[in-house]
């Protein structure tokens, strides 16, 4: 199987599993919105969850994956399965000890962390104390999910993608059941959600271990941390923490500043981020996870041209999907919020405020997605310095734009600042990677981008026209709203597919060929 087909197949497997996970995540957020709305309790929960979740994205899914996968792939290719198994067990043992210590420190110093990260919460009676309580309950989630990320790196390298992608379904199920069944047992009902997070993290880890065993990588304690490869991974992780996780650092800065804005601002940003990350999780992360092992293998074999070809393909696939998704999210921001979250404690004003944030987040969708694909290319080449430089510049851009825009646009200004900083990061990564690796097939990438934009414009106009036929502000009328949004989505897909085919998009042709092959069996 060629690497292109392998990437497409892996992305398809990951995407299929992740669709189910994201759908369950959306159900979870609907349950949270209906039960708890957008106010003090939800601000406290989302802020508390942000801390272990941010560390997970920086440390586990970001830095650890970026540092571990290339080294593990190189060991597997050059030294064989036995040495790779030994490396996996060494890393698992060390990570267990390290993250256990971080978790204990996080629980102990929760009041200080909350005070530093969300200074505005102290002004609301009880909000600071509730946030500390929830953060202490959820901090062990970091322990479980960090080990899950290491398992994911091993399984993805040996080309097993389904289990890591599907495991988050169980996190969402645990949170939904906890919210529905346990909230009456706590003084603060939203505490049940924190318990659900903890149980969900444990279940995710337990799912990975038997699959690792079946793939020939049983996890056993192993000590010997002076191993050169372990040191190499540790050195790669230090700069990778910022390089891969800058987007999430910017989101965290946004939430810190949002704590100084009117109550509900943290919640508005959270609900918008959830919808914004839906296409990211379904496709972009799938492509990034599929491309990184391929690029790492090719870099380990010294085949730079093949690595660049895999990267080019990943970039084009990302643009082909995210450009129409960007247009769709921007046009349908209010319909999506009204349909999915309105009801119970979540009113139309809350839907409008969340939609404003989603509109501005959506402008940066393709940029955020491309950063996720481009940054791992540097790590495959063992270059950790460059992404750190671009990440730091992006962080400064986000901070500057946030301080400038949060005054006139409030929480929506923080969303726009995140998108602008992602644009700067993406452009810098492209430019520096071209200088480092040579030509990246820019003409093919540009052709894909222009074709996707041209096909997305009529799609967006049709979606806007159909959305105007429904009064989204009216409570209830779920059938009408579901019908309206379904009509928008189906029409948009048909129009985008038709115009992509007329423009002879390579990605559309390949996707159509894959579908035909599946149908024929």
C-alpha positions as CSV (number, residue, x, y, z in Angstrom):
1,X,0.0,0.0,0.0
2,X,1.4,3.5,-0.9
3,X,1.8,6.0,1.8
4,X,-0.9,8.2,0.3
5,X,-3.4,5.4,0.4
6,X,-2.2,4.5,3.9
7,X,-2.7,8.0,5.1
8,X,-6.1,8.2,3.5
9,X,-7.2,4.9,5.0
10,X,-5.8,5.7,8.4
11,X,-7.5,9.1,8.3
12,X,-10.7,7.4,7.3
13,X,-10.6,5.0,10.2
14,X,-9.7,7.7,12.7
15,X,-12.4,10.0,11.2
16,X,-15.1,7.3,11.4
17,X,-14.2,6.5,15.0
18,X,-13.9,10.2,15.9
19,X,-17.3,11.1,14.4
20,X,-19.0,8.8,16.9
21,X,-16.9,10.3,19.7
22,X,-17.7,13.8,18.6
23,X,-21.3,13.1,18.3
24,X,-21.4,11.8,21.8
25,X,-19.4,14.8,22.9
26,X,-22.0,17.0,21.3
27,X,-24.7,15.1,23.2
28,X,-22.7,15.6,26.4
29,X,-22.5,19.4,25.8
30,X,-26.3,19.5,25.0
31,X,-27.0,17.8,28.3
32,X,-24.7,20.2,30.2
33,X,-26.2,23.2,28.5
34,X,-29.8,22.1,29.3
35,X,-29.1,21.1,32.9
36,X,-26.7,23.9,33.9
37,X,-27.0,26.7,31.3
38,X,-24.2,29.3,31.1
39,X,-23.4,31.0,34.4
40,X,-21.4,30.6,37.6
41,X,-21.5,26.8,37.8
42,X,-20.6,26.2,34.2
43,X,-17.9,28.9,34.2
44,X,-16.4,27.1,37.3
45,X,-16.6,23.7,35.7
46,X,-15.1,24.7,32.3
47,X,-12.4,26.6,34.0
48,X,-11.5,23.8,36.3
49,X,-11.6,21.2,33.5
50,X,-9.5,23.5,31.3
51,X,-6.4,23.0,33.5
52,X,-5.9,19.2,33.3
53,X,-7.2,19.3,29.8
54,X,-4.7,22.0,28.8
55,X,-1.8,20.0,30.4
56,X,-3.1,16.9,28.6
57,X,-3.0,18.7,25.2
58,X,0.4,20.3,25.9
59,X,2.2,17.4,27.6
60,X,0.5,14.2,26.5
61,X,-1.2,14.6,23.1
62,X,1.2,17.4,22.1
63,X,4.7,17.2,23.3
64,X,4.8,13.5,24.2
65,X,3.3,12.3,20.9
66,X,5.6,14.6,18.9
67,X,8.7,13.4,20.7
68,X,7.9,9.8,21.2
69,X,6.4,8.7,17.8
70,X,9.5,9.7,15.7
71,X,11.9,8.0,18.2
72,X,9.7,4.9,18.6
73,X,9.3,4.7,14.8
74,X,13.0,5.0,14.2
75,X,13.7,2.2,16.8
76,X,11.1,-0.1,15.3
77,X,12.4,0.4,11.8
78,X,16.1,0.2,12.5
79,X,16.4,-2.0,15.6
80,X,13.3,-4.2,15.5
81,X,10.3,-5.0,17.7
82,X,12.1,-6.1,20.8
83,X,14.0,-2.9,21.2
84,X,10.8,-0.9,20.5
85,X,9.0,-2.9,23.1
86,X,11.7,-2.1,25.6
87,X,11.5,1.6,24.8
88,X,7.7,1.6,25.2
89,X,7.9,0.0,28.6
90,X,10.7,2.4,29.8
91,X,8.6,5.4,28.7
92,X,5.4,4.1,30.2
93,X,7.1,3.5,33.6
94,X,8.8,6.9,33.6
95,X,5.6,8.7,32.5
96,X,3.6,7.0,35.2
97,X,5.9,8.3,37.9
98,X,6.2,11.8,36.4
99,X,2.5,12.4,35.8
100,X,1.6,11.0,39.2
101,X,3.8,13.6,40.8
102,X,2.4,16.4,38.6
103,X,-1.1,15.3,39.6
104,X,-0.4,15.3,43.3
105,X,1.1,18.8,43.0
106,X,-1.9,20.0,41.0
107,X,-4.3,18.8,43.6
108,X,-2.3,20.4,46.4
109,X,-1.8,23.8,44.7
110,X,-5.2,24.0,43.1
111,X,-6.2,27.3,45.0
112,X,-3.0,29.0,43.8
113,X,-3.5,27.8,40.2
114,X,-7.1,29.0,40.1
115,X,-6.2,32.3,41.6
116,X,-3.5,32.9,39.0
117,X,-5.4,31.6,36.0
118,X,-8.9,32.9,36.7
119,X,-8.4,36.1,38.8
120,X,-11.9,37.4,38.1
121,X,-13.6,34.5,39.8
122,X,-12.7,35.8,43.3
123,X,-15.1,38.7,42.8
124,X,-18.2,36.3,42.7
125,X,-19.1,34.7,46.0
126,X,-18.5,31.0,46.0
127,X,-17.2,30.8,42.4
128,X,-13.5,30.5,43.4
129,X,-14.2,27.8,46.0
130,X,-16.3,25.8,43.6
131,X,-13.7,26.0,40.9
132,X,-11.0,24.7,43.3
133,X,-13.2,21.8,44.3
134,X,-13.9,20.8,40.8
135,X,-10.3,21.1,39.7
136,X,-9.1,18.9,42.6
137,X,-11.6,16.2,41.6
138,X,-10.6,16.3,37.9
139,X,-6.8,16.7,38.1
140,X,-6.2,12.9,38.2
141,X,-7.8,12.9,34.7
142,X,-4.4,14.2,33.5
143,X,-2.7,11.0,34.9
144,X,-5.0,8.6,33.0
145,X,-5.1,10.5,29.8
146,X,-1.3,11.0,29.6
147,X,-0.9,7.3,29.7
148,X,-3.6,6.9,27.1
149,X,-1.6,9.3,24.8
150,X,1.5,7.1,25.1
151,X,-0.6,4.1,24.2
152,X,-2.0,6.0,21.3
153,X,1.5,6.8,20.0
154,X,2.5,3.1,20.1
155,X,-0.7,1.9,18.5
156,X,-0.7,4.5,15.7
157,X,2.9,3.7,14.9
158,X,2.0,0.0,14.4
159,X,-1.0,1.3,12.3
160,X,-3.8,0.6,14.7
161,X,-5.9,3.8,14.9
162,X,-9.4,2.7,15.9
163,X,-9.2,2.0,19.6
164,X,-7.5,5.3,20.6
165,X,-10.0,7.3,18.6
166,X,-13.0,5.5,19.9
167,X,-12.0,5.5,23.5
168,X,-13.2,9.1,24.0
169,X,-16.7,8.0,23.4
170,X,-16.5,6.4,26.9
171,X,-15.4,9.7,28.5
172,X,-18.5,11.4,27.1
173,X,-20.8,8.5,28.2
174,X,-19.4,8.7,31.7
175,X,-19.9,12.4,31.9
176,X,-23.5,12.2,30.5
177,X,-24.5,9.4,32.9
178,X,-22.9,11.2,35.9
179,X,-24.7,14.4,35.1
180,X,-28.1,12.7,34.7
181,X,-27.8,10.2,37.6
182,X,-25.5,11.7,40.2
183,X,-26.2,15.5,40.3
184,X,-28.8,15.2,43.1
185,X,-26.2,13.7,45.4
186,X,-24.0,16.8,45.6
187,X,-24.4,20.2,47.2
188,X,-23.2,21.7,43.9
189,X,-25.0,19.5,41.2
190,X,-22.3,20.2,38.6
191,X,-19.8,18.2,40.8
192,X,-21.3,15.1,39.2
193,X,-19.7,16.2,35.9
194,X,-16.3,16.3,37.5
195,X,-16.8,12.7,38.8
196,X,-17.8,11.7,35.3
197,X,-14.5,13.1,33.9
198,X,-12.5,11.1,36.4
199,X,-14.3,7.8,35.6
200,X,-14.1,8.5,31.9
201,X,-10.3,8.9,32.0
202,X,-9.9,5.6,33.9
203,X,-12.1,3.8,31.4
204,X,-10.1,5.2,28.4
205,X,-6.8,3.8,29.8
206,X,-8.3,0.4,30.6
207,X,-9.4,0.1,26.9
208,X,-5.9,0.6,25.5
209,X,-4.0,-2.0,27.5
210,X,-5.5,-5.3,26.1
211,X,-5.1,-3.9,22.5
212,X,-1.4,-3.2,23.2
213,X,-1.0,-6.7,24.4
214,X,-2.6,-8.1,21.3
215,X,-0.3,-6.0,19.1
216,X,2.8,-7.4,20.8
217,X,3.4,-4.5,23.2
218,X,2.3,-5.7,26.7
219,X,2.9,-3.0,29.3
220,X,5.3,-4.0,32.1
221,X,7.2,-1.9,34.6
222,X,10.8,-1.4,33.4
223,X,13.4,0.9,34.9
224,X,16.6,2.2,33.3
225,X,16.0,5.8,32.6
226,X,19.6,6.4,31.5
227,X,18.7,4.9,28.2
228,X,19.9,7.3,25.4
229,X,16.5,7.1,23.6
230,X,14.6,8.0,26.8
231,X,16.9,11.0,27.2
232,X,16.4,11.9,23.5
233,X,12.6,11.8,24.0
234,X,12.8,13.9,27.1
235,X,15.0,16.5,25.3
236,X,12.6,16.6,22.4
237,X,9.6,17.0,24.7
238,X,10.8,20.2,26.4
239,X,10.5,22.5,23.4
240,X,7.7,20.4,21.9
241,X,5.5,21.3,24.8
242,X,5.1,24.8,23.5
243,X,5.6,24.1,19.8
244,X,2.6,21.7,19.5
245,X,0.4,23.2,22.2
246,X,0.4,26.9,21.3
247,X,-3.2,26.8,20.1
248,X,-4.3,25.5,23.5
249,X,-2.1,27.9,25.3
250,X,-3.9,30.7,23.4
251,X,-7.3,29.2,24.3
252,X,-6.2,29.2,28.0
253,X,-5.1,32.9,27.8
254,X,-8.5,33.6,26.3
255,X,-10.2,31.9,29.2
256,X,-8.0,33.8,31.8
257,X,-9.0,37.1,30.2
258,X,-12.6,35.9,29.8
259,X,-12.8,35.5,33.6
260,X,-12.5,39.3,33.8
261,X,-15.4,39.8,31.4
262,X,-19.2,39.6,32.3
263,X,-20.3,36.3,33.8
264,X,-21.0,33.6,31.3
265,X,-18.1,34.6,29.0
266,X,-16.0,31.5,29.8
267,X,-19.0,29.3,29.0
268,X,-19.7,31.1,25.8
269,X,-16.2,30.5,24.6
270,X,-16.4,26.8,25.7
271,X,-19.6,26.1,23.8
272,X,-18.1,27.8,20.7
273,X,-14.8,25.9,21.0
274,X,-16.7,22.6,21.1
275,X,-18.4,23.3,17.8
276,X,-15.3,24.7,16.3
277,X,-13.3,21.6,17.3
278,X,-15.8,19.2,15.8
279,X,-14.4,19.3,12.3
280,X,-10.9,19.4,13.8
281,X,-11.5,16.3,15.8
282,X,-13.3,14.4,13.0
283,X,-10.8,15.1,10.3
284,X,-7.8,17.3,11.0
285,X,-6.6,15.4,14.0
286,X,-7.1,12.2,12.1
287,X,-5.0,13.4,9.2
288,X,-2.3,14.7,11.6
289,X,-2.2,11.4,13.5
290,X,-2.0,9.5,10.2
291,X,0.7,11.7,8.6
292,X,3.1,11.8,11.6
293,X,3.9,8.0,11.7
294,X,4.3,8.0,7.9
295,X,6.6,11.1,7.9
296,X,8.6,9.6,10.9
297,X,9.1,6.3,9.0
298,X,10.2,8.1,5.9
299,X,12.5,10.4,7.8
300,X,14.0,7.4,9.6
301,X,14.7,5.8,6.2
302,X,16.3,9.0,5.0
303,X,13.7,9.6,2.2
304,X,13.1,13.3,2.4
305,X,11.2,13.6,-0.8
306,X,8.7,10.9,0.3
307,X,8.3,12.7,3.6
308,X,7.5,16.0,1.8
309,X,5.1,14.2,-0.5
310,X,3.2,12.8,2.5
311,X,3.1,16.2,4.1
312,X,1.9,17.8,0.9
313,X,-0.9,15.3,0.7
314,X,-1.9,15.8,4.3
315,X,-2.0,19.6,3.8
316,X,-4.1,19.3,0.7
317,X,-6.6,16.9,2.4
318,X,-6.8,19.3,5.3
319,X,-7.6,22.3,3.1
320,X,-10.1,20.4,1.1
321,X,-12.1,19.7,4.2
322,X,-11.5,22.7,6.5
323,X,-12.3,25.5,4.0
324,X,-15.9,24.5,3.4
325,X,-16.2,23.7,7.1
326,X,-15.0,27.2,7.9
327,X,-17.7,28.7,5.6
328,X,-20.3,26.4,7.0
329,X,-19.5,27.2,10.7
330,X,-19.5,31.0,10.0
331,X,-22.9,30.9,8.2
332,X,-24.6,28.5,10.6
333,X,-23.1,29.7,13.9
334,X,-26.5,30.9,15.3
335,X,-28.6,28.0,13.9
336,X,-26.2,25.5,15.4
337,X,-26.2,27.1,18.8
338,X,-30.0,27.5,18.8
339,X,-30.7,24.0,17.7
340,X,-28.2,22.2,19.8
341,X,-28.1,24.1,23.1
342,X,-31.3,26.2,23.4
343,X,-33.7,24.9,26.0
344,X,-33.8,24.4,29.8
345,X,-31.3,26.8,31.4
346,X,-29.8,27.9,28.0
347,X,-31.8,30.7,26.4
348,X,-31.6,32.5,23.0
349,X,-29.4,35.3,24.4
350,X,-26.8,32.7,25.5
351,X,-27.1,31.1,22.0
352,X,-26.4,34.4,20.3
353,X,-23.4,35.2,22.5
354,X,-21.9,31.7,21.9
355,X,-22.6,32.1,18.2
356,X,-20.6,35.3,18.1
357,X,-17.6,33.5,19.5
358,X,-18.0,30.6,17.0
359,X,-18.2,33.0,14.1
360,X,-14.8,34.5,15.0
361,X,-13.2,31.2,15.9
362,X,-14.3,29.7,12.5
363,X,-12.2,32.3,10.6
364,X,-9.1,30.5,11.9
365,X,-10.2,26.9,11.3
366,X,-7.9,26.1,8.3
367,X,-5.0,27.9,10.0
368,X,-5.3,25.9,13.2
369,X,-5.7,22.7,11.2
370,X,-2.6,23.3,9.2
371,X,-0.5,24.1,12.2
372,X,-1.4,20.6,13.6
373,X,-0.2,19.1,10.3
374,X,2.9,21.2,9.8
375,X,4.4,21.2,13.3
376,X,4.9,17.4,13.4
377,X,6.9,17.7,10.2
378,X,9.7,19.5,12.1
379,X,9.6,16.9,14.8
380,X,9.9,14.1,12.2
381,X,13.1,15.9,11.1
382,X,14.2,16.1,14.7
383,X,13.9,19.9,14.7
384,X,12.3,21.1,17.9
385,X,13.7,24.6,17.8
386,X,11.7,26.1,14.9
387,X,8.2,25.3,16.2
388,X,9.1,26.8,19.5
389,X,10.1,30.1,17.8
390,X,6.9,30.3,15.8
391,X,4.8,29.2,18.8
392,X,6.3,32.0,21.0
393,X,5.6,34.6,18.2
394,X,2.1,33.2,17.9
395,X,1.6,33.5,21.7
396,X,2.7,37.1,21.7
397,X,0.3,37.8,18.7
398,X,-2.6,36.2,20.6
399,X,-1.9,38.2,23.8
400,X,-1.6,41.5,21.9
401,X,-4.7,41.0,19.8
402,X,-6.7,39.7,22.9
403,X,-5.9,42.8,24.9
404,X,-6.8,45.0,22.0
405,X,-10.0,43.3,20.9
406,X,-11.6,42.2,24.3
407,X,-12.6,45.8,25.0
408,X,-14.8,46.4,21.9
409,X,-15.8,42.8,21.2
410,X,-15.7,41.2,24.7
411,X,-15.4,37.4,24.5
412,X,-15.8,37.4,20.7
413,X,-12.6,39.5,20.5
414,X,-10.8,36.8,22.3
415,X,-12.0,34.3,19.7
416,X,-10.8,36.5,16.9
417,X,-7.4,37.0,18.5
418,X,-7.0,33.2,18.6
419,X,-7.7,33.0,14.9
420,X,-5.3,35.8,14.0
421,X,-2.5,34.3,16.0
422,X,-3.1,30.9,14.3
423,X,-2.8,32.6,10.9
424,X,0.6,34.0,11.9
425,X,1.8,30.7,13.2
426,X,0.7,28.8,10.1
427,X,2.4,31.3,7.7
428,X,5.7,31.1,9.7
429,X,5.7,27.3,9.8
430,X,5.1,27.1,6.0
431,X,7.9,29.6,5.3
432,X,10.5,28.1,7.6
433,X,9.7,24.5,6.5
434,X,10.2,25.5,2.9
435,X,13.6,27.0,3.8
436,X,14.6,23.9,5.7
437,X,13.3,21.1,3.4
438,X,13.0,22.8,0.0
439,X,10.0,22.9,-2.3
440,X,6.9,21.6,-0.7
441,X,4.6,21.4,-3.7
442,X,3.2,24.9,-3.1
443,X,1.5,25.1,-6.5
444,X,-0.6,21.9,-5.8
445,X,-1.4,23.2,-2.4
446,X,-2.5,26.6,-3.8
447,X,-4.6,24.9,-6.5
448,X,-6.4,22.9,-3.8
449,X,-7.0,26.0,-1.7
450,X,-8.4,28.0,-4.6
451,X,-10.6,25.2,-5.8
452,X,-11.9,24.7,-2.2
453,X,-12.7,28.4,-1.8
454,X,-14.4,28.6,-5.2
455,X,-16.6,25.6,-4.4
456,X,-17.3,26.9,-0.9
457,X,-18.7,30.3,-2.0
458,X,-21.9,29.0,-3.7
459,X,-22.2,26.5,-0.9
460,X,-22.1,29.3,1.6
461,X,-24.6,31.4,-0.2
462,X,-27.1,28.5,-0.4
463,X,-26.6,27.7,3.3
464,X,-27.2,31.4,4.2
465,X,-30.4,31.6,2.1
466,X,-31.9,28.4,3.6
467,X,-31.0,29.5,7.2
468,X,-33.0,32.7,6.7
469,X,-36.2,30.7,6.2
470,X,-36.2,29.6,9.8
471,X,-36.8,31.7,12.9
472,X,-34.0,30.3,15.2
473,X,-34.9,32.6,18.1
474,X,-38.2,30.8,18.8
475,X,-38.1,28.3,21.7
476,X,-39.1,24.7,20.8
477,X,-39.9,23.9,17.2
478,X,-37.2,21.3,17.2
479,X,-38.6,19.4,14.2
480,X,-38.5,22.6,12.1
481,X,-35.0,23.5,13.2
482,X,-33.7,20.0,12.6
483,X,-35.3,19.9,9.2
484,X,-33.8,23.4,8.4
485,X,-30.3,22.5,9.5
486,X,-30.4,19.1,7.8
487,X,-31.4,20.8,4.6
488,X,-28.5,23.3,4.9
489,X,-26.0,20.5,5.5
490,X,-27.2,18.3,2.7
491,X,-27.5,21.1,0.2
492,X,-24.0,22.4,1.2
493,X,-22.4,18.9,0.8
494,X,-24.0,18.5,-2.6
495,X,-23.0,21.9,-3.9
496,X,-19.5,21.6,-2.6
497,X,-19.1,18.1,-4.0
498,X,-20.5,19.2,-7.4
499,X,-18.3,22.2,-7.8
500,X,-15.2,20.3,-6.5
501,X,-15.9,17.7,-9.2
502,X,-16.4,20.4,-11.9
503,X,-13.1,22.0,-10.8
504,X,-11.4,18.6,-11.1
505,X,-10.2,18.7,-7.5
506,X,-7.6,15.9,-7.0
507,X,-8.9,15.3,-3.5
508,X,-12.5,15.0,-4.6
509,X,-11.5,12.5,-7.3
510,X,-9.5,10.4,-4.8
511,X,-12.3,10.5,-2.3
512,X,-14.9,9.5,-4.9
513,X,-12.6,6.6,-6.0
514,X,-12.3,5.4,-2.5
515,X,-16.1,5.4,-2.1
516,X,-16.6,3.5,-5.3
517,X,-14.1,1.0,-4.2
518,X,-15.8,0.5,-0.9
519,X,-19.2,0.1,-2.6
520,X,-17.9,-2.5,-5.0
521,X,-16.4,-4.4,-2.1
